[in-house]
C-alpha cells in the first residue's frame, strides 16, 4: 500500500481555508482519482511536541493507493486541475511525499 501525503507547512503569514479544503478540494480530488483511491485522511495540526508550540504543518492530507503506478495513472490526467485548485484554499507551497506503508 502506498500513501501520498500532502503536507502544508505552518509558516509565518500562511493562510489555509480548511472549510474549502474539506468541502470542495478533497471531494474533487476523490472524484477525479476515482476507485484508485483506497482511503483518504485529513489531519489538522494542533501543536508541536513542546506544550503551546505551533504545529509544523497546519494541515496534512493523505491518500492511499495500491501502488505508485496506480497513483500516477490516476493523478497524471488530472494534475493540472488538482494542483491549480491549491490557490483557492492556501497561499503555501505543499510538500509531497510518497511512502510505502510497512505497518
MARPA-755397 format. One line per field, with one value per residue (C-alpha): residue number from 1; residue in one letter; chain; x, y, z. Coordinates in Angstrom, 2 decimals. Layout:
REM residues N
nr NUM_...
rest A_...
kette A_...
X X_...
Y Y_...
Z Z_...
REM end
This chain:
REM residues 103
nr 1_2_3_4_5_6_7_8_9_10_11_12_13_14_15_16_17_18_19_20_21_22_23_24_25_26_27_28_29_30_31_32_33_34_35_36_37_38_39_40_41_42_43_44_45_46_47_48_49_50_51_52_53_54_55_56_57_58_59_60_61_62_63_64_65_66_67_68_69_70_71_72_73_74_75_76_77_78_79_80_81_82_83_84_85_86_87_88_89_90_91_92_93_94_95_96_97_98_99_100_101_102_103
rest X_X_X_X_X_X_X_X_X_X_X_X_X_X_X_X_X_X_X_X_X_X_X_X_X_X_X_X_X_X_X_X_X_X_X_X_X_X_X_X_X_X_X_X_X_X_X_X_X_X_X_X_X_X_X_X_X_X_X_X_X_X_X_X_X_X_X_X_X_X_X_X_X_X_X_X_X_X_X_X_X_X_X_X_X_X_X_X_X_X_X_X_X_X_X_X_X_X_X_X_X_X_X
kette A_A_A_A_A_A_A_A_A_A_A_A_A_A_A_A_A_A_A_A_A_A_A_A_A_A_A_A_A_A_A_A_A_A_A_A_A_A_A_A_A_A_A_A_A_A_A_A_A_A_A_A_A_A_A_A_A_A_A_A_A_A_A_A_A_A_A_A_A_A_A_A_A_A_A_A_A_A_A_A_A_A_A_A_A_A_A_A_A_A_A_A_A_A_A_A_A_A_A_A_A_A_A
X 0.00_1.24_0.42_0.66_0.98_0.42_1.87_1.01_3.68_2.73_4.87_4.57_1.85_0.43_-3.31_-5.43_-9.18_-9.95_-13.65_-12.91_-10.33_-12.74_-15.89_-14.53_-10.91_-10.82_-14.15_-12.93_-9.68_-11.61_-13.92_-11.06_-8.92_-11.87_-11.57_-7.75_-8.06_-8.29_-8.61_-8.47_-7.42_-7.12_-5.35_-5.30_-2.18_-2.84_0.65_4.26_5.99_6.56_3.43_1.99_4.26_2.73_2.35_4.90_2.05_-1.31_-2.97_-1.87_-3.82_-3.19_-4.38_-3.93_-3.25_-2.37_0.89_2.89_1.81_-1.87_-1.36_0.46_-2.11_-4.97_-3.28_-1.43_-4.51_-5.91_-2.71_-3.27_-6.80_-5.87_-2.71_-4.45_-7.00_-4.37_-4.50_-8.23_-7.50_-3.90_-1.02_1.58_3.50_2.81_5.43_4.51_5.80_5.06_5.58_5.22_3.16_5.00_2.82
Y 0.00_3.49_6.69_10.03_12.78_16.45_18.48_22.16_23.91_26.24_29.22_32.90_34.51_31.21_31.03_27.93_27.69_24.34_24.56_24.90_22.13_19.70_20.55_21.34_20.31_16.86_15.73_16.97_15.02_11.90_12.26_12.79_9.92_7.57_3.97_4.16_5.97_3.33_5.80_9.50_11.13_14.79_15.92_19.43_20.29_21.37_21.70_20.63_18.43_21.31_22.48_25.52_25.26_25.55_22.54_22.06_21.59_23.33_20.51_17.14_15.30_11.62_9.39_5.62_3.69_0.09_1.15_4.11_3.17_3.24_6.72_8.01_6.60_8.19_11.52_12.41_13.12_15.47_17.01_20.47_20.77_19.41_21.49_24.50_24.47_24.99_28.83_28.61_27.41_28.26_30.58_27.97_25.52_21.97_19.27_15.97_12.63_9.15_6.44_2.70_1.63_-1.03_-1.46
Z 0.00_-0.92_0.96_-0.82_1.79_1.02_3.89_4.24_6.34_9.15_8.18_9.14_7.05_5.85_5.33_4.95_4.28_5.89_5.05_1.32_1.51_3.20_1.23_-2.23_-2.84_-1.23_-2.78_-6.19_-5.81_-4.78_-7.78_-10.25_-8.94_-8.62_-7.49_-7.45_-4.10_-1.36_1.52_2.33_5.59_6.56_9.72_11.20_13.17_16.75_18.24_18.41_20.98_23.40_25.25_23.50_20.46_16.98_14.70_11.92_9.44_9.51_7.54_6.20_3.52_2.86_0.03_-0.11_-3.32_-4.14_-5.82_-7.07_-10.59_-9.57_-8.12_-11.19_-13.62_-11.66_-10.88_-14.10_-16.28_-13.60_-12.20_-13.68_-12.26_-8.83_-8.44_-9.99_-7.16_-4.43_-4.51_-3.73_-0.18_0.74_-0.02_0.96_-1.19_0.00_0.42_-1.23_-0.06_-1.36_1.24_1.37_4.37_6.37_9.44
REM end
